Amino acid sequence: MNFELHSFNPSSVSTEKTDVSLVFVPHDFQPAKDALSVLVAKALKSGDLSAKAGQVLHIYRPVGFAATHLVLVFAAAGAANDVRQGIGAAWACVKASRPKQLSLHFLQQPSAPGLRAAIAGLAEQTYTYTTTKSDEPGRTLAQVVVAVPDDLAVSTLFKRAVAAVHGVELAKEWGNRPANYATPTHLAGVAKALAKFDRIKVNILGPKEVAQLGMGAFQAVAQGSDEPLRFIELRYQGAGKAVAPCVLVGKGITFDSGGISIKPAAEMDEMKYDMCGAASVLGVFRALAELQPEINVVGLIASCENLPSSRSVKPGDVVTSMSGQTIEVLNTDAEGRLVLCDALTYAERFKPQAVVDIATLTGACVIALGGVRSGVFSAHDPLSKALVAAGESSQDLCWPMPLDDAYAEGLKTSFADVANVAGRAGGAITAAKFLQRFTAQYPWAHLDVAGTAWKSGATKGATGRPVSLLLDWLLDASMPGSAT
């Protein structure tokens, strides 16, 4: 889907030849003499367009207008939620006609959240998964024009919003694919494809190289599957070599059965989403490739399957991580932290200004925060605040969680340096405390996206979160010195 930004001319709306002309009407609308203003004023006066946020009036082949469909949307004060609601209602009116072209007209200059919500909302409404469906025609909407009174004032914001959409949709695509269409080797292929863009380099490590590095925790998770593991390293070099990078570490378990500690059968199919952390890293790099910012970013993805077999790691086994710390594996379904801990140790070689890991790590975080906010865990207050701020600006929300040392007491064991699980209480926090042991060399934060990376039920599917959050953090808050 291609997006274009134009300046808005009220008098030209009536002559615009497009499948759908969607007009956001503000609460303080002041009519002029052009055909659109006259129509809007009549609709408001008659009550055909209700002055309530998100209400729409759909007109098919309106007299005096070249557009096939004209949809008036009352946007109230233009808040992000109101705009998203309006986009959803408007698309419901026209989607059956499968439009190819659509114009979004803002009668007054949109706020930053309103503009971003319009672009992201339209992309979300029109996204269709097709890869493994033989009879799904997919998205027909190919061209979107966004018209605002002052296009120059929002051009940078517009480019970021569009790049975020492309990154989110890459993450959605790979999150939604079934595990046999999204193996570690497939994810490595996606990373290699990103290397065609300027400033991006990719290095893929296989089982032999991972063994040489001493990533015993990562290897332990992968050993139960016939699918070979892949350790994926992406580098975006937009600034000088002397500028320390930010590092994103993504959990890439392409299917999680739980291993020997096998999960219940109900909804186990959703464990294809256990690589959404990795997908979000790929999505961020897709957005960076488009924006070409002057920053340095490293992406690390530890990817494998977690399956039961005669070779699988067993409860009670002790493995040695890349850091040299030994780990008693009390539960093989707590595998995400095992692959992440080795990736976090690997991150030290980049001397990063900050490291953020992203993982669908714990059901406990779903219980704590539901599907609204991701959990952010960090002992580094500036980094935590920067991530929360990025969540607010991108409308991809997160919430700070505690990391008191007392939470680590349950990870003590008589048979290794640390156990991979504690008790059920505070499970999202004890998981983060486990990871924290491997992050002493740099500012670090952990994003638990188990509740936000995908939706269940009738709307089942990957959300592409937290691509937008991470992108805003990198572009706004991760300049040299800002996270330290």
N, C-alpha and C positions, 0 to 999 in steps of 0.2 A: 504494500500500500504506500503510495507516494503522497507526501504532504507538501503543500506550498503555502507561503505566507504572502498575503496581498494587503494593500491598503483598502479600507472600506469606503465605498461611495454609494450612499443610499439610492441615488437616482439610477444606478446601474443594475440594481438587484432585479428589477422587473424585466430587464432585457437579457439577463444571464441565462444561457442555455445549459442546463444541468439536470440531472435526474432528480436531485433533492436540493432544495434551498432551505437551510435550517437557520432560523433567526432567533437570537437570544434577546429578549425584551427586558430591559432593566425596570426596577420598581419606580424609578423617577423618570420614566420615558416622557420626552417632550416631542410632540408631533411636529413635523415640518410639512412641506407641500408635495413631496415626492409620493409616488404611488404606494410604496411600502409603508411610509409613515401614516398615510391616510387609512390604509387597510388595518394597520395595528391599532390605531386610535378607535376605529369603529368596532373592532373585535373586543377591545377592553371595555368600551362604553356599553356594548350590548351584553357583555358577560360571556360571550362565546369563548373568549380567552380569559380564564379565571386568573385574578391577580393573586395567585398562590404559587409558591416556589414549586417548580417541576411540572406545572400544568401546561398542556399543549393544545394547539388547534391545528389540525391537519386539513389542508385544502388540496384536493386533486385537480390538476390543471386549472389553476386560478385564472380568472379573466384578467387580461392585461399583463400576465407574467409568462415568461418563456419557460420557466422550470416546470417539470412534470408534477412534482410534489413541492408544496410550500408548507413548512411546519414552523409555526410560531411557538416559541418556548418562553414561558415567563420565568426569568432567572432571578427574580427578587434582587438582592444586593450582590449577586454574582459569587456567593460563597461556593467553595469547591463541592460540597455535598449537594447543593442546589443544582449546580451545573451538571454533575454526574447523574442526578435523578432525572433532570430534563433530557439529557442525552439518551438515557435508557427509555424514557417514555416516547421520545421522538423516533428512535430507531424501531420500536415496536410497531409504530404506525406504517413504516415504509419497507421493512425488511422483506416482506413477502414479494415485493416487486423486484428484489435483487438488484438494487441500483449499482451502477458502475462509477458514477460521479456524484460528489456531494460537496456542498459549500456550507461552511459555518460562518455566519455573519454575527459579529458583536456590534450592537448599536452604540455602545459606549466602550471605552477602553477597558479590557478585562484586567482584573487583578492577576498577579502571578499564579496564585493557587487556582483561580478560575480558568485561566488559559490551559494550565497543565491538566486540570481535571477534564476539560473538554477533549483534549487530544488523547489522553489516556483512556477516558471513558468510551470514546468512539472506537478506539482500537480494541478495547475489551469486549464491547458489544458485538463487534464484527468478526472477532477471532473465531476460527473454526479449525479443529484438528482433523486432518485428512489422511495422515500417513498410512494407517493400516485399515482404512475404510474404502471398500471398492465402489460404493455408490454415493459418496459424498462429494458434491461439486466444489465445495470450499467457498472461500471468500470471493465475492464478485466485485466488491468495492475496491477500486484501484486508484482513484484520484480524489484527494481531499484538498480543498482550498479553504484556508482559514483567513478571514478578512477582519481586520481591526482598524479603528480610526488612525492609529499611529503604528505602522508596522516596524519602523526602525527602532522604536522604543522597546520592543519585545523580541527582536530578532534573535538575540543570544539565548533568551529563555525558550523561544520556540525551537531552536536547534537542539537544545538539551532535552526538551520534552519529546521530540521526535526520535532522537537517539535512544532515549530511555525506552520508548515503545519498541524499537527494534531489538534492544537487549532483552527486554521482558519477554518478547515473543520467541526469541531463541531459547530462553530458559524454559518457557512454557512447552515448546515443541519437544525438547529433550526430557523434560519432566513427565510429559504425557505419554511418551513412547513406552510400550511394554518392554520388559527387561530383555527379551530376546532381540529387540530392535535397538537397544541402548546398552550394550555391553561396555566394559572398560575400553575395549579396543575401539568401539564406535565413538566414545567420548574423546579418545585420543585423536580420532579422525576429525572431529569437530574443531579441536584445538589446532590441528595442522592446517585446516582450512582458514583459520583466522590469521595465519602467518602470511597470507597473501596481501594483507593490509600493511600500509606503511607503519614503521616503528614497532611492529610486533614480531617477536621471535618465539619459537616453541621448541622445547626439548622433551622427548618422551623416553621414560625409563621403563624397562621391563623387569621381569623377575630376577634376572641375573644381576643387573645393576642395583636393584633394591637390596638384594642379599649382600652385595659388596659394601653398601652403605651401612649395613647393620640394622635395618629397619625390621627388627624381629617382631614388634607388635603388629605392624601392618601385614607382614608375611603370615602371621598366625591366623588372622581373619581370612586371608585369601586362600589358605591351603586346603580348605574343604571343597573348593570349586574347580572344575576343569577349565573354566574361563581364566586366562592369565591376567594377573593384575597389571595395572598401568599407573605410573606416577607421572603426572603431567605438570610441566613447568612452562608457564607463559610469562613473557616479559614485554611490557610496554615501556619504551624509552622515549619520553617526550622532553625530558630535561637533561642537563649535563650528567656525565657519569659520576660526578662528585655529589650529586643530590641523592640522598638516601631514599629508597623507595618505600611505599606502603605495600604491605603484603596481604593478599587475600588468600585464605586457606579454605578450600571447600571439601566437605565430606561427600565422597563419591561412591557410596554403596549402591550399586545398580540394582540389586535385589537383596532384601534382608529377610530371610526366613527365620532368623534368630539363631541359626546354627543348631548345635546340640540342644541348647535351651530354646527349643522351637516355639514359635508363636502360635496362638490359636488360629484355626483355619479362617474364621470369620474376618473378612476385610483384609486378609493377608495380601490380596492383590495390590492393595495400596502401598505396599512396601517397595513397589517400583519407584515411588517418589522419594526413597531414601537417598537419592543422589541429587536432590534439589539444591543443596548447598553448592555442589559442584556446578550444576546448571547455572546458578546465579553468578558464579565466577566467570563462566563462559559468556553469559549475557553482558556483564560489565565490560569485558574486553571487546565485545561487539560494539558497544556504545562508545568506548574509548577510540576504537578504530575509526568511527565516524566523526567524532569531535576533534581528535588529534590535539588534546590539551598538552601543555608544557609541564607535565609531571611524570614521575616514574612509578610504575606499578608492577608488582610481581604477583602472579596467580599460581597457586599450588593446589593440585587435586590428587588426592590419594583414592584410587578407584579400584574396586574389586566387588565380588559377590560374597555374601555370607550364607553358606549352605551347609547342611548336615551330610557328612559322609564318613567313611572309615578314616579319612585323613584329617578331619576337622579338629580344631583346638577343642579341648574338653574342659568342663568346669573343674577347677583345681589345678590346671596346668599353670606353670610359671613361664613367662616369656620375657625376653630382654629387649627393651626399646633401644632406639638409636642413641638416646641420651645416656645409656648404660644403666638406667633404672630398671629394676625387675618388677614385673607386674603379675600378681596372682589373678587369673581369670576366673572369677567366681560365677559369672554369668556371661555366656557367649553372645547373648543378645545385647550386651552393652559393648558392641563392637565399634561403634562410631568413634568413641574416644580413643580406641586403640590405633585406628588408622590416623586419626588427627594428631595424636601425640608425637608420632614420628615425623609428620609433616611440619609440626610446630618446631621441632628440633632442627629440621632441615632449613627452616626459615632463618635461622641465626646467621647463616653464611652471607646473607644479603645486608647485614648490619642495618636493619630497617628502622625507619622512624616510628612505625607502628605496625602491628599485625592484628588482623581481624579474622577469626575463623567463623564459618557459616555452616550450620549443621542442623538437620532434622534429628535432634539428639535425644529428646526425652518426652515421653507422654506426660510426665509431670509438669512440663512447661505448658502443655495444652490445658491441663487442669487449672494451672495458675492464671493464665492469661487468655485462654480461649483462642479464637481465630482472629482477633482484632489487632493485637500488638505482638511483635516478636520480643523475646526476652534478651536483654543485653547485660552481660556480666563482665565487670572490669573493676580492678582495684585502682585503675588510673583515671582519676576524676575528669581531667580535661578530655580524654578520649571518649569516655562514657557520655559526657555532655555533648560532645560534637556529634556522636552517633544519634543521640536523641533529637538534637536539633535538625540533623539531616532527615530523620524520620518525619518530623513535622513539616519541613519544607517540601519534601517529596510526596507527602500524604501516604507514606509507607511506614507506619508507626511502630515504635519499639518502646520498651519500658525498662528502666534500670532495676536490677535484682541484686540482692545482697551476696557478699562473698566473705562473710566472717570466717576466721580461721577455725572456729569451733565446728563448722560444718564438715571439716576434713577428718574429724575424729573417727567417723565410721569407715574410713578408707584404710585404717590401720589393719595389718595382718601379721601373723607370726611367721609367714612363709615367703614373703617377698618385701620389697621396699614399699609397695602400695597395692591395694586391691582395686579391681576395676569397678566395683560397685560398693555402695554402703546400703543402709536400710531404705525403706520406701519413703520415709519422711524427708522432705526437701530434696527429692531426687534430681531435679533440674540443677539445684545449687551444688550438690555433691558431685555431679558430673562435671560442672564447671571447675570445682576445686581440684578434681583430678587433672584436668587440662592445665590448670594454672601452674602445676608443678613443672611444666615443660616450657615455661615462658619467662624465666627470670631475666633473660638477656635483652628484653625490649618491652615497650608499652604494648599491652595486649587487651583485646576484648573478644568475647565469645557471643555470637548471636545464635540463640536457639530458635529455629524457625519451624519447629515441629507442628505448631498450630496455624502457621500462616503460609506455608509453602504450597499447600494444596487444599482444595475443598472436597468434602465427601458429599454423598447423597445425590440429589437430582442434578446438582451443578458440579458434579465431580470433575476435577481437573486441576492442573498446576496453575498457580497464580502468577508466577514469575517474580515473586518477592524473595529477597529484598534487593533486587537489582537497582531500583530507583533510589532507595536509601543509600546504598553503597556508592552509587554514582555521585549523588549530592555530597556525601562525605568526602570523597576523593577530590572533587572539584572545588569545594568550598572550605574545607577544614583541614586538609592534609598537606598543606604547603610546609616546607621545611620549618621545623620548630613549633608548629602549631599543635602537635600531638605529644610534645615532650615537655 
